[in-house]
Amino acid sequence: MQAQHLSIREQQKASWNAFSPGWKKWDDFTMRFLQRQGDQIVEALDLRADHHVLDIATGTGEPGLTIASRVVKGSVIATDLSEGMLRVAQEKAAAQDVRNFRTQVADVCELPFGDNSFDAVSCRLGFMFFPDMELAASEMIRVLKPGGRLAVTVWGAPEQNLWITAIMGVLKKSIDMPTPPPGAPGMFRCAQPGFITTLFEKAGIAGGAESEITGEMHCSSADEYWAFMNDVVPPVVAAFKDSEATVKEKIKLDVYNVLAEQLPGTQKNIRYGARLFTAVKPVA
Ligand SMILES: C[S@@+](CC[C@H](N)C(=O)[O-])C[C@H]1O[C@@H](n2cnc3c(N)ncnc32)[C@H](O)[C@@H]1O
């Protein structure tokens, strides 16, 4: 793997390990927020009870745990780069008494599985963070059985995602943030319609389908939104790393104003948009 890709991988691993306590704390909230994307992935995979499924970049275990509850005579292997995130996934599997689900640390670009091993492959919101996205796509195709399905979601365009732009827009105006190098991981790296389709075409699957998923993040108040974003979302925390308390307080007020303008009332239902890509591996 190229040096640039190795360095992205190490940064991602360190970052997600550091964020795993925040993800654990907010797990119920986050899983509600992302559930519609998980439901659509599960539906697209057309699962059978005896299927063996690979969930890539599973984080705290979804959609792998939901898939495990469907493939009752089969199994799920849930992989991720971050041991910290996988620890939370294992705790959830134990708490839910899910026995056909196991976790394994693995970089999507070097999957430790043989060719044609899985009936289906899922990946919710992982692609934007992968060092070499084309290699990731070819690894997913390699381990999928001919005739098997894969389903992937990524974040859509900024204008569909007020949940992130409400805070990042204010941050960009208020703090001198370094411009990331081209190709660096980021929330909107895969947002362009057709981007994921082209990636998979280059990696060997033509004829995939892309669609849009929209929904809302339900926050009981602006305070809940602010706390969530500061515990769970890496670019927000990175931006505040060296900020003084007064600067942070001013940014907080500005963000609350953006939310008040766009969403009057205490409860904040904040829109998001994602893209679903699904494809079937051709039978040779
Ligand atoms: C936004 S989280 C998504 C977690 C989960 N799928 C969900 O939707 O709740 C992104 C995950 O991608 C993982 N990740 C980042 N780079 C990776 C890589 N190269 N290989 C595997 N996982 C990776 C991170 O560790 C993190 O857990």
PDBQT file of the ligand as one rigid body, heavy atoms in Angstrom, charges set to zero:
ROOT
HETATM    1  C1  LIG A 301     -19.056   6.546  10.684  1.00  0.00    +0.000 C 
HETATM    2  S1  LIG A 301     -18.391   5.059  11.356  1.00  0.00    +0.000 S 
HETATM    3  C2  LIG A 301     -19.644   3.944  10.808  1.00  0.00    +0.000 C 
HETATM    4  C3  LIG A 301     -19.870   2.797  11.765  1.00  0.00    +0.000 C 
HETATM    5  C4  LIG A 301     -21.113   1.927  11.507  1.00  0.00    +0.000 C 
HETATM    6  N1  LIG A 301     -21.076   1.225  10.242  1.00  0.00    +0.000 N 
HETATM    7  C5  LIG A 301     -22.392   2.716  11.625  1.00  0.00    +0.000 C 
HETATM    8  O1  LIG A 301     -22.973   3.056  10.581  1.00  0.00    +0.000 OA
HETATM    9  O2  LIG A 301     -22.825   2.994  12.759  1.00  0.00    +0.000 OA
HETATM   10  C6  LIG A 301     -17.043   4.697  10.255  1.00  0.00    +0.000 C 
HETATM   11  C7  LIG A 301     -16.215   3.472  10.640  1.00  0.00    +0.000 C 
HETATM   12  O3  LIG A 301     -15.277   3.216   9.583  1.00  0.00    +0.000 OA
HETATM   13  C8  LIG A 301     -14.149   2.594  10.170  1.00  0.00    +0.000 C 
HETATM   14  N2  LIG A 301     -13.009   2.631   9.233  1.00  0.00    +0.000 N 
HETATM   15  C9  LIG A 301     -12.302   3.713   8.823  1.00  0.00    +0.000 A 
HETATM   16  N3  LIG A 301     -11.336   3.332   7.970  1.00  0.00    +0.000 NA
HETATM   17  C10 LIG A 301     -11.431   1.985   7.827  1.00  0.00    +0.000 A 
HETATM   18  C11 LIG A 301     -10.717   1.001   7.074  1.00  0.00    +0.000 A 
HETATM   19  N4  LIG A 301      -9.681   1.350   6.298  1.00  0.00    +0.000 N 
HETATM   20  N5  LIG A 301     -11.090  -0.291   7.163  1.00  0.00    +0.000 NA
HETATM   21  C12 LIG A 301     -12.136  -0.640   7.957  1.00  0.00    +0.000 A 
HETATM   22  N6  LIG A 301     -12.852   0.226   8.706  1.00  0.00    +0.000 NA
HETATM   23  C13 LIG A 301     -12.501   1.524   8.636  1.00  0.00    +0.000 A 
HETATM   24  C14 LIG A 301     -13.935   3.419  11.428  1.00  0.00    +0.000 C 
HETATM   25  O4  LIG A 301     -13.098   2.777  12.361  1.00  0.00    +0.000 OA
HETATM   26  C15 LIG A 301     -15.381   3.640  11.912  1.00  0.00    +0.000 C 
HETATM   27  O5  LIG A 301     -15.744   2.681  12.874  1.00  0.00    +0.000 OA
ENDROOT
TORSDOF 0
